């Protein structure tokens, strides 16, 4: 996995303005995957960033790049806790929630709708998505918005600008370590 790929799909998380991102990546074999993830984690864990595999499907690995401290805060939100409880999650640590998400991903080919909580999406929008079966949203950007459109649009714009800037910097030779903000 290249640093360019990580930047392309995860810049807002790398820069500390988003809780997490997910993307799929192909590895030649299990050893390459393990080595690649260990190297990235070794470079970036001191800055509060982690990358883990969530599941393998059709020769690709779904990777989760996230900020554990931000995720912990997000999942303590009362509405987020209620969504997770209704979906069968047992309250616990951030790592326990992630383990339960991984299990849910293994049990189904589809994404569990609460996955948005792990990406930093507003709980009201995650709840709206679940309750409305992904229909009737007010707008679509990085996620489907059922709540505050203006606030969501500002966030979408911020993420887009962040990604453009980071992709430009990495193309000019900046390293992933220099792009990654400590949080």
Secondary structure, 3 states (H helix, E strand, C coil): CCHHHHHHHHHHHHCCCCCEEEEEECCCCHHHHHHHHHHHHHHHHHHCCEEEEEEEECCEEEEEEECHHHHHHHHCCHHHHHHHHHCCCCCCCHHHHHHHHHHHHHHCCCCCCCHHHHCCCCHHHHHHHHHCCCCCCCEECCCEECCCHHHHHHHHHHHHHHHHHHHHHHHCCCCHHHHCCCC
